[in-house]
């Protein structure tokens, strides 16, 4: 698409660009933009000198002419052979990593550092990255798809950030070491927890802190991030590259933990050991009992536990089980979803039936005794 300005008319630079484009021997569209408030006939006459039969008039600011432009693009696209088109294999994407954080925290700088080249626009002005960008990366023999989320301040970027979190296997929350954990950071972590995604917390701009500032930052992180204790902070410098190797290792461990597949036998043994080590508190004089467990899925690891009176299990005991599973199976950087199922009592409803049989037996014995 060769885009020109309707108000400027044909400029010498336009002719130079057009000459270069025509040497490419590819389909070419002339797009005359900013046509609002100008006489369209005059514009068409002015740009007819460029030799296009049907220039497309648009106003990008107001979406005018965009449908016509899209139709023209589709007409010029080469037809694909259905037999030659193969379905994309999700495994080809590798580990999908969404990089999220507040505006101007250094997300694009981090992506550029990982790629080793300036692939994304970097600026000190908040809002220079306007949409989510997916970039393929291969590092140390592993494949990744990096999702650099929007830094724009509009509501549109919030929606894109949430979509990026949902599409990811692992979410990297980028914090500014000098600013610590803000309310907006906590909101982003809440969104990650809502989607139950693996989480890695990367503290950026670490190289610019003094020893005292680093100690204060560590203490603040430990205090404010205790509700996501499963995510260990990694201290990095996206600009200079320090800590990047450990960040990638942490992403790999979080992904491996999130995709961990369990067997029913090992989960049941773990539940039995956890129950023996610490039993849930009594409820109306009776303790909930945990009988067996089986896997319920991955990303996050889901453990389904069967037992009796499980609906009375307190939140504190859920946290105990989660920490027990995390330590036993060495799970890092991923939430664990525990689902309790109330097992049916095989003897439920048979007590009265048993009593009735006993009554009939006693009556029969009494009758026989009287006959004697």
C-alpha positions in Angstrom: 0.0 0.0 0.0 1.5 3.3 -1.2 0.0 5.9 1.2 0.0 9.6 0.2 -1.4 12.8 1.9 -4.5 14.2 0.1 -3.8 17.7 1.4 -0.1 17.8 0.3 -0.8 16.6 -3.2 1.9 14.8 -5.2 5.4 15.5 -3.7 8.8 14.7 -5.2 9.3 12.3 -2.4 6.1 10.5 -3.4 7.5 9.9 -6.9 10.8 8.6 -5.6 9.0 6.1 -3.3 6.7 5.0 -6.1 9.6 4.4 -8.5 11.2 2.2 -5.9 8.0 0.3 -5.2 7.3 -0.4 -8.9 10.7 -2.0 -9.2 9.6 -4.7 -6.7 7.2 -6.1 -9.3 4.4 -6.7 -6.7 0.7 -5.7 -6.6 0.4 -2.1 -5.6 -2.4 0.0 -4.2 -2.5 3.8 -4.0 -4.1 4.9 -0.8 -4.9 8.7 -0.6 -5.3 9.4 3.1 -6.7 12.5 5.0 -9.5 13.2 2.5 -11.8 14.7 5.2 -12.7 18.3 4.2 -11.2 18.3 0.8 -12.8 18.0 -2.7 -12.5 14.4 -3.7 -12.7 15.1 -7.5 -9.7 17.5 -7.2 -7.8 14.9 -5.2 -8.4 12.2 -7.8 -7.4 14.6 -10.6 -4.2 15.5 -8.7 -3.1 12.0 -8.1 -4.1 10.6 -11.5 -0.6 11.7 -12.7 0.8 8.7 -10.7 -0.9 6.3 -13.1 -3.3 4.4 -10.9 -6.7 3.5 -12.3 -8.5 3.5 -9.0 -6.9 5.3 -6.1 -8.5 4.4 -2.7 -9.6 7.5 -0.7 -9.4 7.0 3.1 -9.5 8.9 6.4 -7.6 6.6 8.7 -8.5 8.8 11.7 -12.2 8.2 11.2 -12.0 4.7 9.6 -13.5 6.1 6.4 -12.7 4.0 3.3 -11.2 1.2 5.3 -13.7 -1.5 4.1 -13.0 -0.6 0.5 -9.3 -0.8 1.2 -9.6 -4.2 2.8 -11.6 -5.5 -0.1 -8.9 -4.3 -2.5 -6.2 -6.0 -0.4 -8.1 -9.3 -0.4 -8.6 -9.2 -4.2 -4.8 -8.9 -4.7 -3.8 -11.6 -2.3 -2.6 -14.7 -4.0 -4.9 -17.7 -3.7 -3.7 -20.5 -1.4 -3.8 -24.2 -2.3 -5.9 -25.9 0.4 -3.8 -29.0 0.0 -0.6 -27.1 0.6 -1.8 -25.4 3.8 -1.1 -27.4 6.9 -2.7 -26.7 10.2 -0.4 -24.9 12.7 0.8 -27.2 15.4 0.4 -25.5 18.8 3.6 -27.2 19.9 5.5 -25.2 17.3 4.9 -22.1 19.4 6.9 -23.5 22.3 6.3 -22.0 25.7 3.9 -19.0 25.4 5.2 -16.3 27.6 3.2 -13.1 28.3 5.3 -10.2 29.6 3.0 -7.8 31.5 3.6 -4.8 33.7 2.8 -1.1 34.2 3.6 1.4 31.4 7.2 2.3 31.0 8.5 -0.5 33.2 10.7 -1.9 30.5 8.7 -4.7 28.8 9.9 -3.9 25.2 13.5 -3.4 26.4 13.3 -6.9 28.0 12.0 -8.5 24.8 14.7 -6.8 22.7 17.3 -8.1 25.1 15.9 -11.6 24.9 15.9 -11.4 21.1 19.3 -9.8 20.8 18.0 -7.2 18.4 15.8 -4.1 18.3 12.5 -5.7 17.3 10.2 -3.6 19.4 10.0 0.2 19.7 11.6 1.4 22.9 10.9 4.9 24.4 10.9 6.6 27.7 7.3 7.8 27.0 4.6 5.6 28.4 2.3 4.2 25.8 4.7 3.6 22.8 3.7 0.0 22.4 0.1 0.0 21.2 -0.9 -3.6 20.9 0.1 -7.1 21.8 3.0 -8.4 19.7 3.9 -12.1 19.4 7.5 -12.8 18.7 9.1 -16.2 18.2 12.3 -17.0 20.2 14.6 -19.9 20.4 17.1 -19.9 23.3 19.3 -22.7 24.6 17.5 -25.2 22.4 14.0 -24.3 23.6 11.2 -22.5 21.7 9.2 -19.7 23.0 6.5 -17.3 21.8 7.0 -13.9 23.6 3.8 -11.8 24.0 4.8 -8.2 24.6 1.6 -6.6 25.9 0.3 -3.1 25.2 1.7 -0.2 27.2 -1.0 2.2 26.1 -3.0 3.9 28.8 -6.4 3.4 27.1 -8.9 0.7 28.2 -8.2 -1.1 25.0 -4.7 -2.0 26.3 -6.2 -3.4 29.5 -8.3 -5.8 27.5 -5.3 -6.8 25.4 -3.3 -7.5 28.6 -6.0 -9.7 30.0 -6.2 -11.6 26.7 -2.4 -12.0 26.6 -2.5 -13.5 30.2 -5.3 -15.9 29.2 -3.3 -17.0 26.1 0.0 -17.6 27.9 1.5 -20.7 29.6 3.7 -18.5 31.8 3.2 -14.9 32.7 6.2 -12.7 33.5 5.2 -9.7 35.7 7.8 -7.0 35.3 8.3 -4.7 38.3 10.4 -1.6 38.6 12.9 -2.1 41.4 12.9 1.6 42.2 9.1 1.8 42.5 8.3 -1.6 44.1 4.8 -3.2 44.0 2.1 -0.7 43.2 -1.7 -1.2 43.3 -1.7 -1.7 39.5 0.9 -4.5 39.9 -1.3 -6.2 42.5 -4.2 -5.9 40.1 -2.2 -7.6 37.3 -1.2 -10.4 39.7 -4.9 -10.8 40.6 -5.7 -11.2 36.9 -3.0 -13.9 36.6 -4.4 -15.7 39.6 -7.9 -15.5 38.2 -6.6 -17.2 35.0 -4.6 -19.7 37.2 -1.5 -19.1 35.1 2.1 -19.9 36.1 3.8 -16.7 37.3 7.4 -15.4 37.3 8.1 -12.1 38.9 11.0 -10.2 37.3 12.3 -7.1 39.2 13.8 -4.9 36.5 16.4 -2.1 36.8 18.1 -3.9 39.6 21.5 -2.7 38.6 20.7 0.9 39.4 20.2 0.3 43.1 22.6 0.6 46.0 23.1 -2.2 48.5 20.8 -0.5 51.0 18.1 0.1 48.3 18.3 -3.6 47.3 17.8 -4.7 50.9 14.8 -2.4 51.3 13.3 -3.7 48.0 13.7 -7.3 49.0 11.9 -6.7 52.3 9.1 -4.8 50.6 8.6 -7.6 48.0 8.6 -10.3 50.7 5.9 -8.4 52.6 3.7 -7.3 49.7 3.9 -10.5 47.6 3.3 -13.1 50.4 -0.1 -14.0 48.7 1.9 -15.3 45.7 4.7 -16.9 47.6 5.0 -19.7 45.0 6.5 -17.1 42.6 10.1 -16.4 43.5 11.3 -12.9 42.4 14.1 -12.8 39.8 16.3 -9.6 39.8 17.3 -8.5 36.3 18.4 -5.6 34.1 16.6 -5.7 30.8 18.9 -3.0 29.6 22.2 -4.6 30.4 21.2 -8.3 30.4 22.0 -9.3 34.0 19.8 -12.0 35.4 18.3 -12.9 32.1 19.7 -16.5 32.1 18.1 -17.1 35.6 14.8 -15.6 34.3 14.6 -18.0 31.4 15.4 -20.9 33.8 12.6 -19.8 36.1 10.2 -19.6 33.1 11.2 -23.2 32.2 10.7 -24.5 35.7 7.3 -22.7 36.0 6.1 -24.2 32.7 7.3 -27.7 33.7 5.5 -27.4 37.0 2.3 -26.1 35.4 2.2 -28.9 32.9 3.1 -31.6 35.4 1.0 -34.8 35.0 0.3 -36.9 38.0 -0.8 -40.5 38.6 -3.7 -41.4 40.8 -1.6 -43.7 43.0 1.1 -41.0 43.8 -1.6 -38.4 44.5 -3.5 -40.8 46.8 -0.2 -41.6 48.7 0.5 -37.9 49.1 -3.0 -37.2 50.4 -2.7 -40.1 52.9 0.7 -38.7 54.1 -0.7 -35.2 54.4 -3.7 -36.4 56.3 -1.6 -38.4 58.7 0.7 -35.4 59.3 -2.1 -33.0 60.0 -5.8 -33.7 60.1 -8.4 -31.0 59.4 -10.2 -29.5 62.4 -13.3 -31.1 63.8 -16.7 -29.9 62.5 -19.6 -30.5 65.0 -17.5 -33.2 66.6 -16.6 -35.0 63.4 -13.4 -34.6 61.4 -13.5 -34.5 57.5 -11.8 -37.5 56.1 -9.7 -37.7 52.9 -9.8 -41.1 51.1 -8.2 -40.9 47.7 -7.2 -38.5 44.9 -6.8 -38.4 41.2 -5.5 -35.8 38.6 -7.9 -33.3 37.1 -5.8 -31.6 34.5 -2.8 -29.4 33.9 -2.0 -25.6 33.6 -2.6 -25.4 36.5 -2.0 -28.8 38.1 -5.5 -29.9 39.3 -5.9 -32.4 42.1 -9.3 -33.9 42.9 -9.7 -35.3 46.4 -12.5 -37.5 47.5 -13.6 -37.9 51.1 -16.4 -37.3 53.6 -17.5 -33.9 55.1 -15.1 -32.2 52.6 -17.4 -29.2 52.2 -16.5 -28.3 55.8 -12.7 -28.1 55.1 -11.4 -24.7 56.1 -9.4 -22.4 53.8 -6.4 -22.8 56.1 -6.3 -26.5 55.5 -6.5 -26.0 51.8 -3.4 -23.9 52.0 -1.7 -26.6 54.0 -2.5 -29.2 51.3 -1.3 -26.9 48.6 2.0 -26.2 50.3 2.4 -29.9 51.0 1.9 -30.8 47.3 4.1 -28.0 46.2 7.0 -29.2 48.4 6.4 -33.0 47.8 6.3 -32.6 44.0 8.7 -29.7 43.7 6.3 -27.4 42.0 7.5 -23.9 41.3 5.8 -20.8 39.9 2.4 -22.3 39.4 -0.8 -22.2 41.4 -2.4 -25.5 42.3 -6.1 -26.1 42.0 -7.5 -28.5 44.6 -11.1 -29.7 44.2 -12.9 -31.6 46.9 -15.5 -34.2 46.1 -18.0 -35.7 48.6 -17.7 -39.5 48.3 -21.0 -41.3 48.6 -21.4 -43.6 51.6 -22.0 -47.1 50.3 -24.0 -47.9 53.4 -26.1 -44.8 53.2 -29.9 -45.7 53.3 -29.2 -49.3 54.4 -29.3 -48.8 58.1 -33.1 -48.8 58.4 -33.3 -51.8 56.0 -30.8 -53.7 58.3 -32.8 -52.9 61.4 -36.0 -54.1 59.7 -34.4 -57.5 59.0 -33.3 -57.8 62.5 -36.8 -57.1 63.7 -38.3 -59.8 61.5 -35.7 -62.2 62.7 -36.6 -61.5 66.3 -40.3 -61.9 65.6 -39.6 -65.3 64.0 -37.6 -66.4 66.9 -40.4 -65.4 69.3 -43.0 -67.3 67.3 -40.9 -70.4 67.2 -40.4 -70.2 70.9 -44.1 -70.0 71.5 -44.8 -73.0 69.4 -42.3 -75.0 71.4 
